[in-house]
Amino acid sequence: MEIDPFIFRLSIFILSIFIGYYVVWSVTPSLHTPLMSVTNAISSVIIVGAIIAGLAGDSNGIFNTSSIFGFLAISLAAINIFGGFLVTQRMLAMYKKKKKGK
Amino acid sequence: MISANLSAIFYLISGVLFILALRGLSSPETSRQGNFFGILGMVIAITVTFLSIGNFSSGFVYVLIFLLIGGLIGAFIAYKIPMTAMPELVAGFHSLVGLAAVFVAISAFLNPEAFNLGSPGSIKLGSLIEMSIGAAVGAITFSGSIIAFLKLQGIMSGSPITFKGQHPLNALILISIVVVTYLLCSTQSSNFFWALLAISFLIGFLLIIPIGGADMPVVISMLNSYSGWAAAGIGFTLENTALIITGALVGSSGAILSYIMCKGMNRSFFNVILGGFGATDQSLSSGSKEQKPVKTGNAEDAAFLMKNASSVIIVPGYGMAVAQAQHALREMVDTLKKNDIKVSYAIHPVAGRMPGHMNVLLAEANVPYDEVFELEEINNDFANTDVAFVIGANDVTNPAAKTDSQSPIYGMPVLDVEKCKSVLFVKRGLSPGYAGIDNDLFYKENTLMLFADAKKMTEDITKNL
């Protein structure tokens, strides 16, 4: 009997939770705020679903109820992607080491 | 157009890059590179999606337009936002992830053919369940984050909102979510889909209103986790590896942060979520305490004490963020250092309104991160330190957490500020902290209270040094 592809996706999911667990525990507490903003940005990879939805308009036109929700989701996710990565970058640029001899 | 297998491999690569992005945050040196990996992963995921659809028709132009609109808004916010507003920003961003997940789920429900999920009215059962989970969790994330945002922004009162029958009502709604999902799957009726979204929005709202302002670190972390699970749910629906990996990473990241925050307050997760903390504790604090004498001082006294010290530990809290005192504080520390006084900073895990809030503010004020220490790293040093300068913190220094088993914060890890030779407390008034309890530290022999705005007091001390 063949294995349902769902099982493979579930395996990826479960293993990723474990990876997340170990990776996040090793994040230094002083970077917990950038961690939150960057996880915000990467969870907006949901934009791939939004793009598929947006481009799924039928032959009668680009816009139908389904694709409009897709387009709106693209904008929402894009705010997060740009906002999330840029604000993380802005924060990380501020973390400096002590200058020697000061 | 590229094959489904090839695009799946690229999605895997972008998932791996996201893991590396989080891995980079293990130290400030590697963090910037990590952020770059994250951006790269996102670019790959978006590009591959375009290529796999391969439909560069007029619809494609609209995709770019909407992408650009969102991108510009996001970039504008990212450059304009003050660092003190980071908790609000993160809460706001969570709500957007939640709403985007809801929209994608709606879109997939209305037009399942586009996602290979079957046809309207006969969507594959597995996909429908995954979609419902993604949509429900997304909706909870959205309305919950909006409430968190309003509370942090001060538009809504930070005090817990409780009413009779709150918990039974919430339980009832949670059960109805399961029931409606079941009905949706068995009938495929769109009415149940909209009903599911409506009650999920409602429960998100109801779950967050009873939680008080100072519990926001837990709430934000929890919503962070939810946004991840919502993304993962959609990832299963779309059969997209990048989304599944990312959802799992973000979900566990938020869960770990919630755990760390709860531990920092010595409270169980459920205790925080059920809310209402601090509302009923007024009667516990005995009235006699108000009569106790307090030593107050001014900026000159504080400057005198610090000038004669050889080591100073700064304990910042939410009050510092409110007063925007981080820059003034840095200037004061610079002056102290010129006088050969050793200065370090001690940060409690739940200081501020989100994990790592104080660290970001200090970094903004150009405080080198190797002068900033976590509770476990620095707690033993208080005993060998001359002056502790507590600015805008209260409960996290309360010795009652160690000594008074009746205290609501008993067992919470606290900074051993009282072990310093003298303690300077910058505070606006004698009012108790968030937990609604008195701080014995105020009445200690070696404590000097400085009643003033944190920023103004710090500036005055610098002038007197």
Chai-1 contact restraints between the chains, C-beta under 6 A:
chainA,res_idxA,chainB,res_idxB,connection_type,confidence,min_distance_angstrom,max_distance_angstrom,comment,restraint_id
A,R9,B,I244,contact,1.0,0.0,6.0,A-B,restraint_1
A,I12,B,I244,contact,1.0,0.0,6.0,A-B,restraint_2
A,F13,B,I244,contact,1.0,0.0,6.0,A-B,restraint_3
A,F13,B,A248,contact,1.0,0.0,6.0,A-B,restraint_4
A,S16,B,I245,contact,1.0,0.0,6.0,A-B,restraint_5
A,S16,B,A248,contact,1.0,0.0,6.0,A-B,restraint_6
A,S16,B,L249,contact,1.0,0.0,6.0,A-B,restraint_7
A,I17,B,A248,contact,1.0,0.0,6.0,A-B,restraint_8
A,I17,B,S252,contact,1.0,0.0,6.0,A-B,restraint_9
A,I19,B,I19,contact,1.0,0.0,6.0,A-B,restraint_10
A,G20,B,A248,contact,1.0,0.0,6.0,A-B,restraint_11
A,G20,B,L249,contact,1.0,0.0,6.0,A-B,restraint_12
A,G20,B,S252,contact,1.0,0.0,6.0,A-B,restraint_13
A,G20,B,S253,contact,1.0,0.0,6.0,A-B,restraint_14
A,Y21,B,S252,contact,1.0,0.0,6.0,A-B,restraint_15
A,V23,B,L22,contact,1.0,0.0,6.0,A-B,restraint_16
A,V23,B,R23,contact,1.0,0.0,6.0,A-B,restraint_17
A,V24,B,S253,contact,1.0,0.0,6.0,A-B,restraint_18
A,V24,B,I256,contact,1.0,0.0,6.0,A-B,restraint_19
A,S26,B,S26,contact,1.0,0.0,6.0,A-B,restraint_20
A,V27,B,L25,contact,1.0,0.0,6.0,A-B,restraint_21
A,V27,B,S26,contact,1.0,0.0,6.0,A-B,restraint_22
A,P29,B,E374,contact,1.0,0.0,6.0,A-B,restraint_23
A,S30,B,N359,contact,1.0,0.0,6.0,A-B,restraint_24
A,S30,B,Y369,contact,1.0,0.0,6.0,A-B,restraint_25
A,L31,B,L25,contact,1.0,0.0,6.0,A-B,restraint_26
A,H32,B,P355,contact,1.0,0.0,6.0,A-B,restraint_27
A,H32,B,G356,contact,1.0,0.0,6.0,A-B,restraint_28
A,T33,B,M86,contact,1.0,0.0,6.0,A-B,restraint_29
A,T33,B,G356,contact,1.0,0.0,6.0,A-B,restraint_30
A,T33,B,V360,contact,1.0,0.0,6.0,A-B,restraint_31
A,L35,B,L25,contact,1.0,0.0,6.0,A-B,restraint_32
A,M36,B,V90,contact,1.0,0.0,6.0,A-B,restraint_33
A,M36,B,N224,contact,1.0,0.0,6.0,A-B,restraint_34
A,S37,B,V90,contact,1.0,0.0,6.0,A-B,restraint_35
A,V38,B,G38,contact,1.0,0.0,6.0,A-B,restraint_36
A,T39,B,V250,contact,1.0,0.0,6.0,A-B,restraint_37
A,T39,B,S253,contact,1.0,0.0,6.0,A-B,restraint_38
A,N40,B,F93,contact,1.0,0.0,6.0,A-B,restraint_39
A,I42,B,F18,contact,1.0,0.0,6.0,A-B,restraint_40
A,I42,B,G38,contact,1.0,0.0,6.0,A-B,restraint_41
A,I42,B,T246,contact,1.0,0.0,6.0,A-B,restraint_42
A,S43,B,V97,contact,1.0,0.0,6.0,A-B,restraint_43
A,S43,B,S227,contact,1.0,0.0,6.0,A-B,restraint_44
A,S43,B,G228,contact,1.0,0.0,6.0,A-B,restraint_45
A,S43,B,A231,contact,1.0,0.0,6.0,A-B,restraint_46
A,S43,B,T246,contact,1.0,0.0,6.0,A-B,restraint_47
A,S43,B,V250,contact,1.0,0.0,6.0,A-B,restraint_48
A,S44,B,V97,contact,1.0,0.0,6.0,A-B,restraint_49
A,V45,B,A45,contact,1.0,0.0,6.0,A-B,restraint_50
A,V45,B,A242,contact,1.0,0.0,6.0,A-B,restraint_51
A,V45,B,L243,contact,1.0,0.0,6.0,A-B,restraint_52
A,V45,B,T246,contact,1.0,0.0,6.0,A-B,restraint_53
A,I46,B,A100,contact,1.0,0.0,6.0,A-B,restraint_54
A,I46,B,A101,contact,1.0,0.0,6.0,A-B,restraint_55
A,I46,B,A231,contact,1.0,0.0,6.0,A-B,restraint_56
A,I46,B,I234,contact,1.0,0.0,6.0,A-B,restraint_57
A,V48,B,A45,contact,1.0,0.0,6.0,A-B,restraint_58
A,V48,B,T49,contact,1.0,0.0,6.0,A-B,restraint_59
A,V48,B,N240,contact,1.0,0.0,6.0,A-B,restraint_60
A,G49,B,V104,contact,1.0,0.0,6.0,A-B,restraint_61
A,G49,B,I234,contact,1.0,0.0,6.0,A-B,restraint_62
A,G49,B,L238,contact,1.0,0.0,6.0,A-B,restraint_63
A,A50,B,V104,contact,1.0,0.0,6.0,A-B,restraint_64
A,I51,B,T49,contact,1.0,0.0,6.0,A-B,restraint_65
A,I51,B,V63,contact,1.0,0.0,6.0,A-B,restraint_66
A,A53,B,V104,contact,1.0,0.0,6.0,A-B,restraint_67
A,A53,B,S107,contact,1.0,0.0,6.0,A-B,restraint_68
A,G54,B,V63,contact,1.0,0.0,6.0,A-B,restraint_69
A,L55,B,I53,contact,1.0,0.0,6.0,A-B,restraint_70
A,L55,B,N55,contact,1.0,0.0,6.0,A-B,restraint_71
A,L55,B,G59,contact,1.0,0.0,6.0,A-B,restraint_72
A,A56,B,N111,contact,1.0,0.0,6.0,A-B,restraint_73
A,A56,B,A114,contact,1.0,0.0,6.0,A-B,restraint_74
A,G57,B,G59,contact,1.0,0.0,6.0,A-B,restraint_75
A,I62,B,G59,contact,1.0,0.0,6.0,A-B,restraint_76
A,T65,B,L110,contact,1.0,0.0,6.0,A-B,restraint_77
A,S66,B,S107,contact,1.0,0.0,6.0,A-B,restraint_78
A,S66,B,L110,contact,1.0,0.0,6.0,A-B,restraint_79
A,S66,B,N111,contact,1.0,0.0,6.0,A-B,restraint_80
A,F69,B,F103,contact,1.0,0.0,6.0,A-B,restraint_81
A,F69,B,I106,contact,1.0,0.0,6.0,A-B,restraint_82
A,F69,B,S107,contact,1.0,0.0,6.0,A-B,restraint_83
A,G70,B,S107,contact,1.0,0.0,6.0,A-B,restraint_84
A,F71,B,F66,contact,1.0,0.0,6.0,A-B,restraint_85
A,L72,B,F103,contact,1.0,0.0,6.0,A-B,restraint_86
A,A73,B,A100,contact,1.0,0.0,6.0,A-B,restraint_87
A,A73,B,F103,contact,1.0,0.0,6.0,A-B,restraint_88
A,A73,B,V104,contact,1.0,0.0,6.0,A-B,restraint_89
A,I74,B,F66,contact,1.0,0.0,6.0,A-B,restraint_90
A,I74,B,L67,contact,1.0,0.0,6.0,A-B,restraint_91
A,S75,B,F66,contact,1.0,0.0,6.0,A-B,restraint_92
A,S75,B,I69,contact,1.0,0.0,6.0,A-B,restraint_93
A,S75,B,G70,contact,1.0,0.0,6.0,A-B,restraint_94
A,L76,B,L96,contact,1.0,0.0,6.0,A-B,restraint_95
A,L76,B,L99,contact,1.0,0.0,6.0,A-B,restraint_96
A,L76,B,A100,contact,1.0,0.0,6.0,A-B,restraint_97
A,A77,B,A100,contact,1.0,0.0,6.0,A-B,restraint_98
A,A78,B,L67,contact,1.0,0.0,6.0,A-B,restraint_99
A,A78,B,G70,contact,1.0,0.0,6.0,A-B,restraint_100
A,A78,B,G71,contact,1.0,0.0,6.0,A-B,restraint_101
A,I79,B,G70,contact,1.0,0.0,6.0,A-B,restraint_102
A,I79,B,I73,contact,1.0,0.0,6.0,A-B,restraint_103
A,I79,B,G74,contact,1.0,0.0,6.0,A-B,restraint_104
A,I79,B,L96,contact,1.0,0.0,6.0,A-B,restraint_105
A,N80,B,F93,contact,1.0,0.0,6.0,A-B,restraint_106
A,N80,B,L96,contact,1.0,0.0,6.0,A-B,restraint_107
A,N80,B,V97,contact,1.0,0.0,6.0,A-B,restraint_108
A,I81,B,M42,contact,1.0,0.0,6.0,A-B,restraint_109
A,F82,B,G71,contact,1.0,0.0,6.0,A-B,restraint_110
A,F82,B,G74,contact,1.0,0.0,6.0,A-B,restraint_111
A,F82,B,A75,contact,1.0,0.0,6.0,A-B,restraint_112
A,G83,B,G74,contact,1.0,0.0,6.0,A-B,restraint_113
A,G83,B,I77,contact,1.0,0.0,6.0,A-B,restraint_114
A,G83,B,A78,contact,1.0,0.0,6.0,A-B,restraint_115
A,F85,B,I39,contact,1.0,0.0,6.0,A-B,restraint_116
A,L86,B,A75,contact,1.0,0.0,6.0,A-B,restraint_117
A,L86,B,A78,contact,1.0,0.0,6.0,A-B,restraint_118
A,V87,B,A78,contact,1.0,0.0,6.0,A-B,restraint_119
A,T88,B,N35,contact,1.0,0.0,6.0,A-B,restraint_120
A,Q89,B,N35,contact,1.0,0.0,6.0,A-B,restraint_121
A,M91,B,V360,contact,1.0,0.0,6.0,A-B,restraint_122
A,L92,B,S31,contact,1.0,0.0,6.0,A-B,restraint_123
A,L92,B,R32,contact,1.0,0.0,6.0,A-B,restraint_124
A,M94,B,A363,contact,1.0,0.0,6.0,A-B,restraint_125
A,M94,B,E364,contact,1.0,0.0,6.0,A-B,restraint_126
A,Y95,B,P28,contact,1.0,0.0,6.0,A-B,restraint_127
A,Y95,B,A363,contact,1.0,0.0,6.0,A-B,restraint_128
A,Y95,B,Y369,contact,1.0,0.0,6.0,A-B,restraint_129
A,K96,B,P368,contact,1.0,0.0,6.0,A-B,restraint_130
A,K97,B,P368,contact,1.0,0.0,6.0,A-B,restraint_131
A,K97,B,D370,contact,1.0,0.0,6.0,A-B,restraint_132
A,K98,B,P368,contact,1.0,0.0,6.0,A-B,restraint_133
A,K98,B,D370,contact,1.0,0.0,6.0,A-B,restraint_134
